[in-house]
């Protein structure tokens, strides 16, 4: 059985070859002058902007079932990077997920926490400059 990632990579490679051949045939596109790194950076930036426009914050709420408390990130404070790093350490989420939470402030980012978990997470994030509310 083929690995899904291998299959997607093969399809992507075939599409790249087809597009390159079409560009050579119908345009004056010069592949030697094409800056792949610049294209990749611009493409990544464009995808990020499109994703933020369609961002559904409720899809990125960390759900626990240990209690009834919710945590609201009211303000990131002056040091966004430190708050994001602390979020990652405390919750185990990815860098992108932490960035989306920080950018979405004020927003609820954790639900269903016990009193102890909510208090510990709040103290950790407030220590690095974020403003957190327990609801």
N, CA, C and O atoms as CSV, one atom per row, in Angstrom:
chain,resi,resn,atom,element,x,y,z
A,1,UNK,N,N,0.840,-1.186,0.000
A,1,UNK,CA,C,0.000,0.000,0.000
A,1,UNK,C,C,0.880,1.241,0.000
A,1,UNK,O,O,1.837,1.320,0.770
A,2,UNK,N,N,0.570,2.207,-0.850
A,2,UNK,CA,C,1.359,3.430,-0.955
A,2,UNK,C,C,1.053,4.386,0.196
A,2,UNK,O,O,-0.080,4.496,0.663
A,3,UNK,N,N,2.093,5.061,0.625
A,3,UNK,CA,C,1.927,6.087,1.645
A,3,UNK,C,C,1.220,7.293,1.008
A,3,UNK,O,O,1.531,7.673,-0.120
A,4,UNK,N,N,0.279,7.884,1.729
A,4,UNK,CA,C,-0.489,9.027,1.203
A,4,UNK,C,C,0.421,10.190,0.831
A,4,UNK,O,O,0.223,10.839,-0.196
A,5,UNK,N,N,1.427,10.451,1.679
A,5,UNK,CA,C,2.335,11.578,1.409
A,5,UNK,C,C,3.096,11.363,0.107
A,5,UNK,O,O,3.306,12.305,-0.657
A,6,UNK,N,N,3.508,10.126,-0.144
A,6,UNK,CA,C,4.205,9.807,-1.384
A,6,UNK,C,C,3.312,10.067,-2.588
A,6,UNK,O,O,3.750,10.625,-3.594
A,7,UNK,N,N,2.053,9.655,-2.469
A,7,UNK,CA,C,1.102,9.842,-3.556
A,7,UNK,C,C,0.890,11.334,-3.846
A,7,UNK,O,O,0.895,11.750,-5.005
A,8,UNK,N,N,0.703,12.141,-2.782
A,8,UNK,CA,C,0.525,13.589,-2.956
A,8,UNK,C,C,1.778,14.229,-3.561
A,8,UNK,O,O,1.675,15.107,-4.417
A,9,UNK,N,N,2.950,13.792,-3.119
A,9,UNK,CA,C,4.191,14.336,-3.668
A,9,UNK,C,C,4.326,13.997,-5.146
A,9,UNK,O,O,4.758,14.838,-5.935
A,10,UNK,N,N,3.965,12.782,-5.528
A,10,UNK,CA,C,4.036,12.379,-6.936
A,10,UNK,C,C,3.075,13.203,-7.792
A,10,UNK,O,O,3.427,13.632,-8.891
A,11,UNK,N,N,1.864,13.423,-7.284
A,11,UNK,CA,C,0.881,14.242,-8.011
A,11,UNK,C,C,1.394,15.670,-8.157
A,11,UNK,O,O,1.285,16.268,-9.227
A,12,UNK,N,N,1.957,16.218,-7.071
A,12,UNK,CA,C,2.490,17.588,-7.116
A,12,UNK,C,C,3.612,17.690,-8.138
A,12,UNK,O,O,3.673,18.658,-8.896
A,13,UNK,N,N,4.495,16.706,-8.166
A,13,UNK,CA,C,5.599,16.716,-9.128
A,13,UNK,C,C,5.080,16.654,-10.562
A,13,UNK,O,O,5.581,17.366,-11.432
A,14,UNK,N,N,4.083,15.811,-10.814
A,14,UNK,CA,C,3.504,15.726,-12.158
A,14,UNK,C,C,2.869,17.055,-12.561
A,14,UNK,O,O,3.005,17.491,-13.704
A,15,UNK,N,N,2.179,17.693,-11.625
A,15,UNK,CA,C,1.565,18.992,-11.927
A,15,UNK,C,C,2.627,20.045,-12.236
A,15,UNK,O,O,2.454,20.857,-13.146
A,16,UNK,N,N,3.708,20.032,-11.490
A,16,UNK,CA,C,4.797,20.988,-11.743
A,16,UNK,C,C,5.366,20.784,-13.140
A,16,UNK,O,O,5.610,21.751,-13.862
A,17,UNK,N,N,5.575,19.546,-13.517
A,17,UNK,CA,C,6.123,19.261,-14.851
A,17,UNK,C,C,5.149,19.702,-15.939
A,17,UNK,O,O,5.564,20.293,-16.936
A,18,UNK,N,N,3.868,19.423,-15.762
A,18,UNK,CA,C,2.858,19.818,-16.755
A,18,UNK,C,C,2.787,21.335,-16.887
A,18,UNK,O,O,2.744,21.863,-17.998
A,19,UNK,N,N,2.775,22.032,-15.759
A,19,UNK,CA,C,2.700,23.504,-15.786
A,19,UNK,C,C,3.951,24.090,-16.425
A,19,UNK,O,O,3.863,25.032,-17.213
A,20,UNK,N,N,5.118,23.538,-16.090
A,20,UNK,CA,C,6.357,24.028,-16.698
A,20,UNK,C,C,6.316,23.874,-18.213
A,20,UNK,O,O,6.688,24.793,-18.942
A,21,UNK,N,N,5.867,22.722,-18.686
A,21,UNK,CA,C,5.796,22.495,-20.132
A,21,UNK,C,C,4.799,23.432,-20.808
A,21,UNK,O,O,5.063,23.933,-21.901
A,22,UNK,N,N,3.646,23.674,-20.159
A,22,UNK,CA,C,2.669,24.616,-20.720
A,22,UNK,C,C,3.228,26.036,-20.773
A,22,UNK,O,O,3.021,26.761,-21.745
A,23,UNK,N,N,3.939,26.420,-19.715
A,23,UNK,CA,C,4.531,27.754,-19.712
A,23,UNK,C,C,5.567,27.911,-20.819
A,23,UNK,O,O,5.624,28.953,-21.472
A,24,UNK,N,N,6.379,26.890,-21.031
A,24,UNK,CA,C,7.377,26.949,-22.101
A,24,UNK,C,C,6.706,27.033,-23.469
A,24,UNK,O,O,7.168,27.750,-24.356
A,25,UNK,N,N,5.624,26.300,-23.627
A,25,UNK,CA,C,4.971,26.213,-24.921
A,25,UNK,C,C,4.212,27.489,-25.288
A,25,UNK,O,O,4.274,27.932,-26.435
A,26,UNK,N,N,3.497,28.085,-24.329
A,26,UNK,CA,C,2.596,29.191,-24.646
A,26,UNK,C,C,3.057,30.571,-24.177
A,26,UNK,O,O,2.421,31.572,-24.505
A,27,UNK,N,N,4.130,30.641,-23.432
A,27,UNK,CA,C,4.622,31.948,-22.972
A,27,UNK,C,C,6.125,32.038,-23.184
A,27,UNK,O,O,6.769,31.089,-23.629
A,28,UNK,N,N,6.663,33.203,-22.854
A,28,UNK,CA,C,8.103,33.404,-22.930
A,28,UNK,C,C,8.724,33.278,-21.535
A,28,UNK,O,O,9.729,33.918,-21.226
A,29,UNK,N,N,8.112,32.449,-20.711
A,29,UNK,CA,C,8.566,32.244,-19.339
A,29,UNK,C,C,9.906,31.513,-19.343
A,29,UNK,O,O,10.037,30.446,-19.944
A,30,UNK,N,N,10.901,32.093,-18.669
A,30,UNK,CA,C,12.225,31.495,-18.597
A,30,UNK,C,C,12.423,30.864,-17.217
A,30,UNK,O,O,12.530,31.572,-16.215
A,31,UNK,N,N,12.471,29.554,-17.172
A,31,UNK,CA,C,12.587,28.829,-15.903
A,31,UNK,C,C,13.912,29.119,-15.207
A,31,UNK,O,O,13.987,29.040,-13.980
A,32,UNK,N,N,14.966,29.456,-15.966
A,32,UNK,CA,C,16.269,29.723,-15.363
A,32,UNK,C,C,16.271,31.009,-14.553
A,32,UNK,O,O,17.071,31.149,-13.627
A,33,UNK,N,N,15.393,31.952,-14.879
A,33,UNK,CA,C,15.329,33.229,-14.165
A,33,UNK,C,C,14.294,33.211,-13.037
A,33,UNK,O,O,14.125,34.205,-12.331
A,34,UNK,N,N,13.611,32.092,-12.872
A,34,UNK,CA,C,12.564,31.966,-11.857
A,34,UNK,C,C,13.204,31.780,-10.477
A,34,UNK,O,O,13.979,30.846,-10.270
A,35,UNK,N,N,12.879,32.668,-9.536
A,35,UNK,CA,C,13.419,32.606,-8.183
A,35,UNK,C,C,12.472,31.789,-7.295
A,35,UNK,O,O,11.441,32.285,-6.843
A,36,UNK,N,N,12.840,30.547,-7.060
A,36,UNK,CA,C,11.987,29.627,-6.313
A,36,UNK,C,C,11.816,30.084,-4.865
A,36,UNK,O,O,10.718,29.996,-4.317
A,37,UNK,N,N,12.874,30.564,-4.251
A,37,UNK,CA,C,12.819,30.983,-2.841
A,37,UNK,C,C,11.875,32.172,-2.679
A,37,UNK,O,O,11.060,32.201,-1.757
A,38,UNK,N,N,11.987,33.150,-3.574
A,38,UNK,CA,C,11.099,34.308,-3.509
A,38,UNK,C,C,9.647,33.890,-3.730
A,38,UNK,O,O,8.746,34.371,-3.042
A,39,UNK,N,N,9.425,33.000,-4.687
A,39,UNK,CA,C,8.072,32.509,-4.950
A,39,UNK,C,C,7.504,31.793,-3.733
A,39,UNK,O,O,6.343,31.996,-3.379
A,40,UNK,N,N,8.316,30.954,-3.087
A,40,UNK,CA,C,7.872,30.193,-1.911
A,40,UNK,C,C,7.486,31.120,-0.771
A,40,UNK,O,O,6.460,30.919,-0.122
A,41,UNK,N,N,8.317,32.149,-0.525
A,41,UNK,CA,C,8.014,33.095,0.553
A,41,UNK,C,C,6.716,33.842,0.267
A,41,UNK,O,O,5.874,33.987,1.153
A,42,UNK,N,N,6.553,34.313,-0.961
A,42,UNK,CA,C,5.329,35.040,-1.324
A,42,UNK,C,C,4.108,34.137,-1.265
A,42,UNK,O,O,3.039,34.565,-0.829
A,43,UNK,N,N,4.257,32.892,-1.700
A,43,UNK,CA,C,3.146,31.949,-1.667
A,43,UNK,C,C,2.739,31.656,-0.228
A,43,UNK,O,O,1.550,31.597,0.088
A,44,UNK,N,N,3.734,31.471,0.646
A,44,UNK,CA,C,3.445,31.207,2.059
A,44,UNK,C,C,2.738,32.405,2.689
A,44,UNK,O,O,1.787,32.234,3.452
A,45,UNK,N,N,3.199,33.620,2.372
A,45,UNK,CA,C,2.577,34.829,2.904
A,45,UNK,C,C,1.129,34.942,2.417
A,45,UNK,O,O,0.234,35.284,3.189
A,46,UNK,N,N,0.909,34.653,1.136
A,46,UNK,CA,C,-0.434,34.729,0.569
A,46,UNK,C,C,-1.367,33.705,1.236
A,46,UNK,O,O,-2.515,34.027,1.543
A,47,UNK,N,N,-0.889,32.500,1.457
A,47,UNK,CA,C,-1.709,31.471,2.116
A,47,UNK,C,C,-2.038,31.871,3.540
A,47,UNK,O,O,-3.150,31.627,4.006
A,48,UNK,N,N,-1.085,32.485,4.245
A,48,UNK,CA,C,-1.321,32.930,5.617
A,48,UNK,C,C,-2.397,34.002,5.649
A,48,UNK,O,O,-3.281,33.967,6.505
A,49,UNK,N,N,-2.334,34.957,4.725
A,49,UNK,CA,C,-3.332,36.025,4.675
A,49,UNK,C,C,-4.709,35.440,4.378
A,49,UNK,O,O,-5.692,35.806,5.023
A,50,UNK,N,N,-4.783,34.536,3.407
A,50,UNK,CA,C,-6.061,33.923,3.072
A,50,UNK,C,C,-6.610,33.121,4.241
A,50,UNK,O,O,-7.817,33.123,4.486
A,51,UNK,N,N,-5.725,32.433,4.965
A,51,UNK,CA,C,-6.180,31.642,6.103
A,51,UNK,C,C,-6.711,32.548,7.211
A,51,UNK,O,O,-7.725,32.235,7.835
A,52,UNK,N,N,-6.033,33.668,7.459
A,52,UNK,CA,C,-6.482,34.572,8.518
A,52,UNK,C,C,-7.841,35.176,8.187
A,52,UNK,O,O,-8.646,35.413,9.087
A,53,UNK,N,N,-8.107,35.429,6.905
A,53,UNK,CA,C,-9.405,35.968,6.520
A,53,UNK,C,C,-10.512,34.970,6.809
A,53,UNK,O,O,-11.628,35.354,7.161
A,54,UNK,N,N,-10.201,33.677,6.658
A,54,UNK,CA,C,-11.192,32.633,6.870
A,54,UNK,C,C,-11.023,31.949,8.224
A,54,UNK,O,O,-11.554,30.860,8.439
A,55,UNK,N,N,-10.286,32.581,9.135
A,55,UNK,CA,C,-9.967,31.993,10.431
A,55,UNK,C,C,-11.222,31.816,11.266
A,55,UNK,O,O,-11.953,32.769,11.532
A,56,UNK,N,N,-11.450,30.601,11.664
A,56,UNK,CA,C,-12.577,30.315,12.560
A,56,UNK,C,C,-11.985,30.016,13.924
A,56,UNK,O,O,-11.507,28.907,14.166
A,57,UNK,N,N,-12.014,30.992,14.812
A,57,UNK,CA,C,-11.356,30.879,16.101
A,57,UNK,C,C,-11.805,29.689,16.918
A,57,UNK,O,O,-11.008,29.125,17.668
A,58,UNK,N,N,-13.056,29.293,16.794
A,58,UNK,CA,C,-13.532,28.188,17.610
A,58,UNK,C,C,-12.878,26.866,17.227
A,58,UNK,O,O,-12.890,25.929,18.024
A,59,UNK,N,N,-12.311,26.766,16.034
A,59,UNK,CA,C,-11.614,25.548,15.638
A,59,UNK,C,C,-10.289,25.393,16.364
A,59,UNK,O,O,-9.720,24.301,16.381
A,60,UNK,N,N,-9.788,26.465,16.962
A,60,UNK,CA,C,-8.479,26.430,17.596
A,60,UNK,C,C,-8.550,26.590,19.105
A,60,UNK,O,O,-7.564,26.975,19.734
A,61,UNK,N,N,-9.689,26.302,19.685
A,61,UNK,CA,C,-9.831,26.316,21.129
A,61,UNK,C,C,-9.363,24.965,21.656
A,61,UNK,O,O,-9.750,23.917,21.140
A,62,UNK,N,N,-8.528,25.003,22.685
A,62,UNK,CA,C,-8.031,23.783,23.296
A,62,UNK,C,C,-9.095,23.307,24.280
A,62,UNK,O,O,-9.440,24.018,25.224
A,63,UNK,N,N,-9.605,22.113,24.055
A,63,UNK,CA,C,-10.704,21.602,24.878
A,63,UNK,C,C,-10.184,20.527,25.823
A,63,UNK,O,O,-9.554,19.557,25.401
A,64,UNK,N,N,-10.459,20.718,27.102
A,64,UNK,CA,C,-10.167,19.707,28.122
A,64,UNK,C,C,-11.470,19.422,28.840
A,64,UNK,O,O,-12.378,20.253,28.845
A,65,UNK,N,N,-11.562,18.289,29.424
A,65,UNK,CA,C,-12.806,17.925,30.103
A,65,UNK,C,C,-12.558,17.639,31.582
A,65,UNK,O,O,-13.069,16.662,32.129
A,66,UNK,N,N,-11.774,18.497,32.217
A,66,UNK,CA,C,-11.458,18.272,33.627
A,66,UNK,C,C,-12.228,19.198,34.556
A,66,UNK,O,O,-12.194,19.017,35.773
A,67,UNK,N,N,-12.919,20.184,34.005
A,67,UNK,CA,C,-13.663,21.129,34.826
A,67,UNK,C,C,-14.573,21.988,33.981
A,67,UNK,O,O,-14.962,21.613,32.875
A,68,UNK,N,N,-14.910,23.165,34.528
A,68,UNK,CA,C,-15.846,24.029,33.812
A,68,UNK,C,C,-15.302,25.439,33.566
A,68,UNK,O,O,-16.060,26.330,33.184
A,69,UNK,N,N,-14.011,25.648,33.779
A,69,UNK,CA,C,-13.423,26.983,33.596
A,69,UNK,C,C,-12.952,27.184,32.159
A,69,UNK,O,O,-12.514,26.246,31.493
A,70,UNK,N,N,-13.053,28.433,31.697
A,70,UNK,CA,C,-12.531,28.838,30.395
A,70,UNK,C,C,-11.461,29.889,30.612
A,70,UNK,O,O,-11.550,30.690,31.542
A,71,UNK,N,N,-10.441,29.889,29.750
A,71,UNK,CA,C,-9.402,30.911,29.819
A,71,UNK,C,C,-9.524,31.836,28.620
A,71,UNK,O,O,-9.629,31.391,27.477
A,72,UNK,N,N,-9.509,33.123,28.902
A,72,UNK,CA,C,-9.596,34.151,27.868
A,72,UNK,C,C,-8.274,34.902,27.832
A,72,UNK,O,O,-7.830,35.443,28.845
A,73,UNK,N,N,-7.656,34.932,26.672
A,73,UNK,CA,C,-6.456,35.734,26.484
A,73,UNK,C,C,-6.923,37.142,26.153
A,73,UNK,O,O,-7.306,37.428,25.019
A,74,UNK,N,N,-6.889,38.024,27.157
A,74,UNK,CA,C,-7.390,39.387,26.982
A,74,UNK,C,C,-6.393,40.250,26.223
A,74,UNK,O,O,-6.777,41.047,25.367
A,75,UNK,N,N,-5.094,40.086,26.543
A,75,UNK,CA,C,-4.066,40.894,25.897
A,75,UNK,C,C,-2.756,40.123,25.925
A,75,UNK,O,O,-2.439,39.465,26.916
A,76,UNK,N,N,-1.997,40.203,24.844
A,76,UNK,CA,C,-0.722,39.499,24.758
A,76,UNK,C,C,0.365,40.240,25.517
A,76,UNK,O,O,1.305,39.622,26.016
A,77,UNK,N,N,0.246,41.548,25.609
A,77,UNK,CA,C,1.274,42.333,26.289
A,77,UNK,C,C,2.364,42.761,25.340
A,77,UNK,O,O,2.191,42.751,24.122
A,78,UNK,N,N,3.500,43.141,25.918
A,78,UNK,CA,C,4.597,43.682,25.116
A,78,UNK,C,C,5.433,42.613,24.421
A,78,UNK,O,O,6.005,42.864,23.361
A,79,UNK,N,N,5.507,41.429,25.008
A,79,UNK,CA,C,6.383,40.395,24.461
A,79,UNK,C,C,5.574,39.219,23.922
A,79,UNK,O,O,5.387,38.211,24.604
A,80,UNK,N,N,5.105,39.363,22.705
A,80,UNK,CA,C,4.248,38.359,22.064
A,80,UNK,C,C,4.974,37.024,21.905
A,80,UNK,O,O,4.376,35.966,22.105
A,81,UNK,N,N,6.253,37.066,21.550
A,81,UNK,CA,C,7.014,35.827,21.319
A,81,UNK,C,C,7.123,34.996,22.590
A,81,UNK,O,O,7.003,33.772,22.541
A,82,UNK,N,N,7.349,35.643,23.719
A,82,UNK,CA,C,7.457,34.921,24.982
A,82,UNK,C,C,6.109,34.318,25.376
A,82,UNK,O,O,6.048,33.196,25.877
A,83,UNK,N,N,5.040,35.063,25.151
A,83,UNK,CA,C,3.704,34.545,25.451
A,83,UNK,C,C,3.412,33.333,24.576
A,83,UNK,O,O,2.869,32.338,25.058
A,84,UNK,N,N,3.769,33.407,23.287
A,84,UNK,CA,C,3.557,32.281,22.381
A,84,UNK,C,C,4.369,31.062,22.832
A,84,UNK,O,O,3.868,29.938,22.815
A,85,UNK,N,N,5.620,31.289,23.234
A,85,UNK,CA,C,6.464,30.185,23.693
A,85,UNK,C,C,5.883,29.550,24.953
A,85,UNK,O,O,5.883,28.327,25.092
A,86,UNK,N,N,5.390,30.378,25.867
A,86,UNK,CA,C,4.789,29.855,27.095
A,86,UNK,C,C,3.514,29.083,26.783
A,86,UNK,O,O,3.269,28.028,27.368
A,87,UNK,N,N,2.702,29.601,25.866
A,87,UNK,CA,C,1.498,28.888,25.428
A,87,UNK,C,C,1.856,27.503,24.898
A,87,UNK,O,O,1.187,26.518,25.209
A,88,UNK,N,N,2.910,27.436,24.100
A,88,UNK,CA,C,3.334,26.165,23.529
A,88,UNK,C,C,3.796,25.198,24.613
A,88,UNK,O,O,3.472,24.011,24.573
A,89,UNK,N,N,4.557,25.712,25.583
A,89,UNK,CA,C,5.062,24.847,26.645
A,89,UNK,C,C,3.947,24.340,27.546
A,89,UNK,O,O,3.926,23.169,27.926
A,90,UNK,N,N,3.032,25.218,27.881
A,90,UNK,CA,C,1.966,24.856,28.812
A,90,UNK,C,C,0.951,23.916,28.170
A,90,UNK,O,O,0.479,22.981,28.816
A,91,UNK,N,N,0.614,24.155,26.916
A,91,UNK,CA,C,-0.467,23.404,26.273
A,91,UNK,C,C,0.006,22.330,25.302
A,91,UNK,O,O,-0.744,21.396,25.017
A,92,UNK,N,N,1.226,22.436,24.788
A,92,UNK,CA,C,1.731,21.457,23.832
A,92,UNK,C,C,1.264,21.693,22.412
A,92,UNK,O,O,1.309,20.778,21.590
A,93,UNK,N,N,0.810,22.915,22.100
A,93,UNK,CA,C,0.320,23.219,20.750
A,93,UNK,C,C,1.479,23.606,19.839
A,93,UNK,O,O,2.601,23.810,20.303
A,94,UNK,N,N,1.203,23.703,18.552
A,94,UNK,CA,C,2.234,24.059,17.572
A,94,UNK,C,C,2.494,25.564,17.572
A,94,UNK,O,O,1.746,26.339,18.167
A,95,UNK,N,N,3.567,25.957,16.896
A,95,UNK,CA,C,3.918,27.371,16.787
A,95,UNK,C,C,2.808,28.155,16.083
A,95,UNK,O,O,2.410,29.224,16.544
A,96,UNK,N,N,2.310,27.618,14.964
A,96,UNK,CA,C,1.263,28.311,14.211
A,96,UNK,C,C,-0.002,28.482,15.045
A,96,UNK,O,O,-0.638,29.536,15.024
A,97,UNK,N,N,-0.352,27.441,15.772
A,97,UNK,CA,C,-1.537,27.491,16.621
A,97,UNK,C,C,-1.372,28.578,17.689
A,97,UNK,O,O,-2.294,29.357,17.933
A,98,UNK,N,N,-0.202,28.629,18.321
A,98,UNK,CA,C,0.065,29.656,19.337
A,98,UNK,C,C,0.018,31.052,18.718
A,98,UNK,O,O,-0.479,31.990,19.342
A,99,UNK,N,N,0.527,31.192,17.511
A,99,UNK,CA,C,0.512,32.494,16.834
A,99,UNK,C,C,-0.919,32.928,16.527
A,99,UNK,O,O,-1.265,34.096,16.707
A,100,UNK,N,N,-1.754,31.994,16.065
A,100,UNK,CA,C,-3.149,32.321,15.765
A,100,UNK,C,C,-3.900,32.739,17.023
A,100,UNK,O,O,-4.718,33.659,16.989
A,101,UNK,N,N,-3.621,32.062,18.130
A,101,UNK,CA,C,-4.262,32.430,19.397
A,101,UNK,C,C,-3.818,33.824,19.817
A,101,UNK,O,O,-4.643,34.644,20.219
A,102,UNK,N,N,-2.517,34.097,19.727
A,102,UNK,CA,C,-1.991,35.411,20.124
A,102,UNK,C,C,-2.554,36.517,19.226
A,102,UNK,O,O,-2.876,37.604,19.707
A,103,UNK,N,N,-2.670,36.246,17.939
A,103,UNK,CA,C,-3.199,37.252,17.009
A,103,UNK,C,C,-4.699,37.488,17.196
A,103,UNK,O,O,-5.207,38.565,16.882
A,104,UNK,N,N,-5.403,36.473,17.709
A,104,UNK,CA,C,-6.855,36.569,17.847
A,104,UNK,C,C,-7.277,37.245,19.148
A,104,UNK,O,O,-8.471,37.445,19.373
A,105,UNK,N,N,-6.323,37.601,20.008
A,105,UNK,CA,C,-6.663,38.197,21.317
A,105,UNK,C,C,-7.497,39.452,21.130
A,105,UNK,O,O,-7.195,40.237,20.231
A,106,UNK,N,N,-8.508,39.677,21.912
A,106,UNK,CA,C,-9.010,38.868,23.021
A,106,UNK,C,C,-9.844,37.698,22.523
A,106,UNK,O,O,-10.749,37.865,21.706
A,107,UNK,N,N,-9.525,36.513,23.025
A,107,UNK,CA,C,-10.240,35.309,22.607
A,107,UNK,C,C,-10.111,34.219,23.657
A,107,UNK,O,O,-9.098,34.126,24.351
A,108,UNK,N,N,-11.136,33.404,23.765
A,108,UNK,CA,C,-11.065,32.231,24.627
A,108,UNK,C,C,-10.215,31.200,23.906
A,108,UNK,O,O,-10.451,30.894,22.737
A,109,UNK,N,N,-9.209,30.658,24.622
A,109,UNK,CA,C,-8.326,29.703,23.974
A,109,UNK,C,C,-8.307,28.330,24.645
A,109,UNK,O,O,-7.816,27.368,24.056
A,110,UNK,N,N,-8.829,28.225,25.859
A,110,UNK,CA,C,-8.927,26.920,26.534
A,110,UNK,C,C,-10.276,26.820,27.223
A,110,UNK,O,O,-10.753,27.776,27.835
A,111,UNK,N,N,-10.882,25.647,27.113
A,111,UNK,CA,C,-12.177,25.426,27.773
A,111,UNK,C,C,-12.136,24.114,28.542
A,111,UNK,O,O,-11.322,23.233,28.265
A,112,UNK,N,N,-13.034,24.007,29.516
A,112,UNK,CA,C,-13.185,22.774,30.264
A,112,UNK,C,C,-12.053,22.480,31.226
A,112,UNK,O,O,-11.704,21.317,31.428
A,113,UNK,N,N,-11.469,23.512,31.827
A,113,UNK,CA,C,-10.340,23.327,32.744
A,113,UNK,C,C,-10.804,23.240,34.188
A,113,UNK,O,O,-11.814,23.834,34.567
A,114,UNK,N,N,-10.057,22.494,34.985
A,114,UNK,CA,C,-10.317,22.468,36.419
A,114,UNK,C,C,-9.788,23.770,37.024
A,114,UNK,O,O,-9.074,24.522,36.360
A,115,UNK,N,N,-10.137,24.032,38.282
A,115,UNK,CA,C,-9.691,25.252,38.951
A,115,UNK,C,C,-8.170,25.323,39.017
A,115,UNK,O,O,-7.584,26.375,38.759
A,116,UNK,N,N,-7.527,24.205,39.362
A,116,UNK,CA,C,-6.067,24.182,39.481
A,116,UNK,C,C,-5.383,24.414,38.133
A,116,UNK,O,O,-4.442,25.203,38.040
A,117,UNK,N,N,-5.855,23.728,37.088
A,117,UNK,CA,C,-5.268,23.897,35.751
A,117,UNK,C,C,-5.429,25.330,35.263
A,117,UNK,O,O,-4.491,25.916,34.722
A,118,UNK,N,N,-6.601,25.885,35.452
A,118,UNK,CA,C,-6.858,27.256,35.003
A,118,UNK,C,C,-5.954,28.237,35.745
A,118,UNK,O,O,-5.386,29.146,35.140
A,119,UNK,N,N,-5.825,28.051,37.047
A,119,UNK,CA,C,-5.007,28.955,37.855
A,119,UNK,C,C,-3.522,28.854,37.483
A,119,UNK,O,O,-2.841,29.873,37.364
A,120,UNK,N,N,-3.027,27.634,37.300
A,120,UNK,CA,C,-1.605,27.436,36.941
A,120,UNK,C,C,-1.304,28.022,35.561
A,120,UNK,O,O,-0.283,28.683,35.371
A,121,UNK,N,N,-2.195,27.777,34.601
A,121,UNK,CA,C,-1.991,28.306,33.252
A,121,UNK,C,C,-2.048,29.824,33.269
A,121,UNK,O,O,-1.243,30.480,32.608
A,122,UNK,N,N,-2.981,30.388,34.009
A,122,UNK,CA,C,-3.113,31.838,34.125
A,122,UNK,C,C,-1.851,32.449,34.717
A,122,UNK,O,O,-1.350,33.449,34.204
A,123,UNK,N,N,-1.332,31.860,35.792
A,123,UNK,CA,C,-0.122,32.381,36.432
A,123,UNK,C,C,1.084,32.312,35.502
A,123,UNK,O,O,1.882,33.248,35.447
A,124,UNK,N,N,1.218,31.209,34.773
A,124,UNK,CA,C,2.346,31.054,33.849
A,124,UNK,C,C,2.314,32.117,32.756
A,124,UNK,O,O,3.344,32.705,32.426
A,125,UNK,N,N,1.130,32.361,32.194
A,125,UNK,CA,C,1.019,33.341,31.113
A,125,UNK,C,C,1.110,34.777,31.631
A,125,UNK,O,O,1.658,35.644,30.951
A,126,UNK,N,N,0.583,35.034,32.816
A,126,UNK,CA,C,0.696,36.382,33.391
A,126,UNK,C,C,2.131,36.692,33.782
A,126,UNK,O,O,2.537,37.855,33.766
A,127,UNK,N,N,2.906,35.673,34.131
A,127,UNK,CA,C,4.309,35.864,34.489
A,127,UNK,C,C,5.102,36.434,33.314
A,127,UNK,O,O,6.045,37.200,33.517
A,128,UNK,N,N,4.725,36.065,32.082
A,128,UNK,CA,C,5.439,36.554,30.900
A,128,UNK,C,C,4.785,37.788,30.288
A,128,UNK,O,O,5.217,38.250,29.232
A,129,UNK,N,N,3.749,38.332,30.933
A,129,UNK,CA,C,3.191,39.607,30.498
A,129,UNK,C,C,1.814,39.578,29.864
A,129,UNK,O,O,1.289,40.634,29.513
A,130,UNK,N,N,1.212,38.414,29.706
A,130,UNK,CA,C,-0.122,38.347,29.114
A,130,UNK,C,C,-1.181,38.652,30.164
A,130,UNK,O,O,-0.958,38.482,31.363
A,131,UNK,N,N,-2.326,39.103,29.695
A,131,UNK,CA,C,-3.465,39.316,30.594
A,131,UNK,C,C,-4.471,38.209,30.316
A,131,UNK,O,O,-4.974,38.066,29.202
A,132,UNK,N,N,-4.756,37.418,31.373
A,132,UNK,CA,C,-5.622,36.248,31.251
A,132,UNK,C,C,-6.797,36.402,32.204
A,132,UNK,O,O,-6.637,36.861,33.336
A,133,UNK,N,N,-7.971,36.017,31.739
A,133,UNK,CA,C,-9.157,36.014,32.584
A,133,UNK,C,C,-9.721,34.596,32.656
A,133,UNK,O,O,-9.798,33.893,31.648
A,134,UNK,N,N,-10.114,34.188,33.862
A,134,UNK,CA,C,-10.767,32.894,34.043
A,134,UNK,C,C,-12.268,33.147,34.037
A,134,UNK,O,O,-12.760,33.996,34.781
A,135,UNK,N,N,-12.984,32.427,33.216
A,135,UNK,CA,C,-14.443,32.607,33.128
A,135,UNK,C,C,-15.159,31.354,33.561
A,135,UNK,O,O,-16.389,31.313,33.556
